[in-house]
Amino acid sequence: MDAVEAAAPAVDAHAHVFTRAMPFAANAHSRPDYDYPVEAWLADLDAHGIGRGVIAAASLFDDGNAYTLAALAAHPRLRATVLAGPETSAKQLRALAEQGVVGVRLTWRRLADLPNLANEPWRGFLNRIADCGLHVELLAGSAQLPALLPHFAGVPLVVDHFGVPSRDEGERRAGTDALLRAVAGGRTWVKISAGFRLSPSIAAECAARLLAEAGPERLLWGSDAPFVNHEADTSYADTLALYHRLVPDAATRRAIDATALDLYFNIRSHQ
């Protein structure tokens, strides 16, 4: 592999940082018994030549985003999403944006009853997020996407982990169809992240379809470090190798870099 082919991503757009001192949320689905502080993630980025990163808010913890905001204050090369509810005011959202926050993460993959986004307080909250220059980062699965995504029309939206594709082929196709309709409508991006959580065939299928129908201008890459529940069988290098298998063309990866630099850091590529 030559130097161009092996070029590191410009941005890791999805990782979680935490310490054992942070309180777990009451409904945490996993409870890591180790630390992955921001310094450990930065060391991983540096070891692989990645200049910038985006912290994805983790629903496992209930520290009021304090650790994430401290990481942003200490490291200008980072951006982050945070956890926030519909009671959050425009003033609070603008204050978060001034600290390097780029979005609000909604972790709804495991929710049995989704909120009604057409009504208050959610409609106003989504509008405030957009008005404050932030986006919604959505974690939801194939079965949820057809009903959910139309409600985000007009709101910048980043969908995590390929849209969490289902193992059921029909459900997976319906979810990806909905995802691509949202992308076609504008202001929606999709992360090629956490592919190690999928079967190799599903990861390859979804990546190929997203590349062909959404294009690199609407795609982002993230490691999902520190690979919660997969720590024993996944390394940072593994996630990069998987990315190169899913997106083998170097020019396409550079286009994905340009998307991430623009979306998260307001850096426009002149390539």
C-alpha positions as CSV (number, residue, x, y, z in Angstrom):
1,M,0.0,0.0,0.0
2,D,1.6,3.3,-1.1
3,A,1.6,6.5,1.0
4,V,-1.5,8.0,-0.8
5,E,-3.5,4.8,-0.3
6,A,-2.5,4.6,3.3
7,A,-3.2,8.2,4.1
8,A,-4.9,8.6,7.5
9,P,-8.4,10.0,7.8
10,A,-8.4,13.7,8.6
11,V,-11.1,13.3,11.3
12,D,-12.3,10.5,13.6
13,A,-15.9,11.6,13.7
14,H,-17.1,9.2,16.4
15,A,-15.4,8.2,19.7
16,H,-16.4,8.1,23.4
17,V,-14.2,9.3,26.2
18,F,-14.8,8.6,29.9
19,T,-13.3,7.7,33.2
20,R,-14.5,5.4,36.0
21,A,-15.1,8.5,38.1
22,M,-18.1,9.4,35.9
23,P,-21.5,8.3,37.2
24,F,-23.4,5.8,35.1
25,A,-26.9,6.6,33.8
26,A,-29.6,4.6,35.5
27,N,-30.5,2.9,32.2
28,A,-26.9,2.3,31.0
29,H,-26.9,-0.8,28.8
30,S,-23.1,-1.3,29.5
31,R,-20.9,-0.3,32.4
32,P,-17.2,-0.3,31.3
33,D,-14.9,-1.0,34.2
34,Y,-11.9,0.9,32.7
35,D,-10.9,4.4,31.8
36,Y,-10.7,5.8,28.2
37,P,-9.8,9.4,29.0
38,V,-9.5,12.0,26.3
39,E,-5.7,11.7,26.5
40,A,-5.9,8.0,25.6
41,W,-8.0,8.7,22.5
42,L,-5.7,11.6,21.5
43,A,-2.7,9.1,21.8
44,D,-4.6,6.7,19.4
45,L,-5.3,9.6,17.0
46,D,-1.6,10.6,17.0
47,A,-0.4,7.1,16.7
48,H,-2.4,6.8,13.4
49,G,-1.8,10.3,12.1
50,I,-5.3,11.6,12.6
51,G,-5.3,15.3,13.3
52,R,-8.9,15.9,14.6
53,G,-11.7,14.2,16.4
54,V,-15.3,14.4,17.4
55,I,-16.5,13.1,20.7
56,A,-19.9,11.4,20.5
57,A,-22.0,11.8,23.7
58,A,-22.4,8.5,25.4
59,S,-25.7,7.7,27.0
60,L,-24.0,5.4,29.4
61,F,-23.0,8.3,31.6
62,D,-24.8,11.0,33.6
63,D,-22.3,13.7,34.3
64,G,-24.1,16.5,32.6
65,N,-21.6,16.6,29.7
66,A,-19.0,17.9,32.2
67,Y,-16.1,15.7,31.0
68,T,-16.8,16.3,27.4
69,L,-16.9,20.1,27.8
70,A,-13.6,20.0,29.8
71,A,-12.0,18.0,27.0
72,L,-13.1,20.6,24.5
73,A,-11.7,23.4,26.6
74,A,-8.3,21.6,26.8
75,H,-8.0,20.4,23.2
76,P,-9.0,22.8,20.3
77,R,-8.5,20.0,17.8
78,L,-11.7,18.4,19.1
79,R,-15.4,18.9,18.7
80,A,-18.3,17.1,20.4
81,T,-21.9,16.3,20.6
82,V,-23.7,16.4,23.9
83,L,-26.8,14.9,25.6
84,A,-29.6,17.5,26.1
85,G,-33.3,17.4,26.4
86,P,-36.2,19.4,24.9
87,E,-36.2,21.8,27.9
88,T,-32.8,23.1,26.7
89,S,-33.1,26.8,25.7
90,A,-31.6,28.6,22.7
91,K,-29.3,30.5,25.1
92,Q,-28.0,27.2,26.5
93,L,-27.5,25.7,23.0
94,R,-25.6,28.8,21.9
95,A,-23.4,28.6,24.9
96,L,-22.6,25.0,24.1
97,A,-21.8,25.9,20.5
98,E,-19.3,28.5,21.7
99,Q,-17.5,25.8,23.6
100,G,-17.0,23.6,20.6
101,V,-20.2,21.6,20.7
102,V,-21.5,20.8,17.2
103,G,-24.6,18.8,17.9
104,V,-27.1,17.1,20.3
105,R,-27.1,13.3,20.3
106,L,-30.3,11.4,20.6
107,T,-29.6,7.8,21.6
108,W,-32.9,6.1,20.7
109,R,-31.9,2.8,19.3
110,R,-33.2,0.9,22.4
111,L,-36.3,3.0,23.0
112,A,-39.6,1.1,22.7
113,D,-41.7,4.2,22.6
114,L,-40.3,7.1,20.5
115,P,-41.3,10.7,21.3
116,N,-43.7,12.5,19.0
117,L,-41.5,14.8,17.1
118,A,-44.3,16.6,15.4
119,N,-45.5,18.2,18.6
120,E,-44.1,20.2,21.4
121,P,-41.7,20.2,23.2
122,W,-39.8,18.3,20.6
123,R,-40.7,20.4,17.5
124,G,-39.5,23.6,19.1
125,F,-36.3,21.9,20.4
126,L,-35.4,20.6,17.0
127,N,-35.9,24.1,15.5
128,R,-33.8,25.6,18.2
129,I,-31.0,23.2,17.5
130,A,-31.0,24.2,13.8
131,D,-31.3,27.9,14.6
132,C,-28.2,27.7,16.8
133,G,-26.1,26.2,14.1
134,L,-26.0,22.7,15.6
135,H,-27.1,19.4,14.2
136,V,-28.9,16.4,15.6
137,E,-26.8,13.2,15.9
138,L,-29.2,10.3,15.8
139,L,-28.6,6.7,17.0
140,A,-31.6,4.7,15.8
141,G,-32.1,1.4,14.0
142,S,-33.5,0.3,10.6
143,A,-36.9,-0.4,12.0
144,Q,-37.2,3.1,13.5
145,L,-35.8,5.1,10.6
146,P,-38.8,5.2,8.2
147,A,-41.1,6.7,10.8
148,L,-38.5,8.9,12.4
149,L,-36.5,10.6,9.6
150,P,-39.3,12.6,8.0
151,H,-39.6,14.6,11.2
152,F,-36.1,15.9,10.9
153,A,-36.8,17.6,7.5
154,G,-35.1,21.0,7.7
155,V,-32.9,20.1,10.7
156,P,-29.2,19.2,10.0
157,L,-29.0,15.5,10.9
158,V,-26.1,13.0,11.3
159,V,-27.1,9.4,11.5
160,D,-24.8,7.1,13.4
161,H,-23.4,3.7,12.4
162,F,-24.8,3.1,8.9
163,G,-28.3,3.7,10.4
164,V,-27.7,0.6,12.6
165,P,-28.8,-1.9,9.9
166,S,-31.0,-4.8,10.9
167,R,-30.0,-8.4,10.3
168,D,-33.5,-8.8,8.7
169,E,-33.0,-8.1,5.0
170,G,-36.4,-6.5,4.5
171,E,-36.2,-4.3,7.5
172,R,-32.6,-3.4,6.6
173,R,-33.6,-2.3,3.1
174,A,-36.5,-0.3,4.3
175,G,-34.3,1.5,6.8
176,T,-31.6,2.2,4.3
177,D,-34.2,3.4,1.8
178,A,-35.5,5.9,4.4
179,L,-32.0,7.0,5.1
180,L,-31.2,7.7,1.5
181,R,-34.5,9.6,1.0
182,A,-33.4,11.8,3.9
183,V,-29.9,12.3,2.4
184,A,-31.5,13.2,-1.0
185,G,-33.6,15.8,0.8
186,G,-30.5,17.6,2.0
187,R,-28.8,18.3,5.3
188,T,-28.4,14.7,6.3
189,W,-25.1,12.8,6.7
190,V,-24.3,9.2,7.6
191,K,-21.4,7.8,9.6
192,I,-19.6,4.8,8.3
193,S,-18.7,3.8,11.9
194,A,-18.9,0.8,14.2
195,G,-18.7,-1.6,11.3
196,F,-17.1,-4.1,13.6
197,R,-20.5,-4.5,15.3
198,L,-22.0,-5.7,12.0
199,S,-21.5,-8.9,10.0
200,P,-18.9,-8.3,7.3
201,S,-21.4,-8.9,4.6
202,I,-23.9,-6.4,6.0
203,A,-21.2,-3.8,6.6
204,A,-20.0,-4.2,3.0
205,E,-23.6,-4.2,1.6
206,C,-24.5,-1.0,3.4
207,A,-21.2,0.8,2.7
208,A,-21.5,0.0,-1.0
209,R,-25.1,1.3,-1.2
210,L,-24.3,4.5,0.7
211,L,-21.2,5.2,-1.5
212,A,-23.2,4.6,-4.7
213,E,-26.4,6.4,-3.7
214,A,-25.4,9.0,-1.1
215,G,-21.8,9.7,-2.2
216,P,-18.8,10.7,-0.1
217,E,-20.1,14.2,0.3
218,R,-22.7,12.9,2.7
219,L,-20.5,10.3,4.5
220,L,-18.3,10.5,7.6
221,W,-15.9,8.0,9.2
222,G,-15.6,7.2,12.9
223,S,-13.8,4.6,14.9
224,D,-16.3,4.2,17.7
225,A,-13.4,3.9,20.1
226,P,-13.0,2.4,22.7
227,F,-15.2,-0.3,21.1
228,V,-17.4,-0.9,24.2
229,N,-18.3,-4.6,24.5
230,H,-15.8,-5.4,21.7
231,E,-12.6,-4.3,23.4
232,A,-11.1,-7.8,23.3
233,D,-11.4,-8.3,19.6
234,T,-11.1,-4.8,18.1
235,S,-8.2,-2.4,18.0
236,Y,-7.9,1.1,16.6
237,A,-5.9,-0.3,13.8
238,D,-8.6,-2.8,13.1
239,T,-11.2,0.0,12.6
240,L,-8.9,1.7,10.1
241,A,-8.3,-1.5,8.2
242,L,-12.0,-2.1,8.0
243,Y,-12.6,1.4,6.7
244,H,-10.0,0.9,3.9
245,R,-11.8,-2.4,3.0
246,L,-15.2,-0.7,2.9
247,V,-13.9,2.4,1.1
248,P,-10.9,1.2,-0.9
249,D,-10.6,4.2,-3.2
250,A,-8.2,6.9,-1.8
251,A,-9.9,9.7,-3.6
252,T,-13.3,8.8,-2.1
253,R,-11.7,8.7,1.4
254,R,-10.3,12.2,0.7
255,A,-13.8,13.4,-0.2
256,I,-15.1,12.0,3.1
257,D,-12.3,13.9,4.9
258,A,-13.4,17.1,3.2
259,T,-17.0,16.4,4.3
260,A,-15.9,16.0,8.0
261,L,-13.6,19.0,8.0
262,D,-16.4,21.2,6.6
263,L,-19.2,19.9,8.8
264,Y,-17.4,19.8,12.1
265,F,-14.6,22.4,11.7
266,N,-15.9,24.8,9.0
267,I,-12.7,24.0,7.0
268,R,-13.4,24.1,3.3
269,S,-11.2,21.8,1.1
270,H,-9.8,23.3,-2.1
271,Q,-8.9,19.9,-3.6
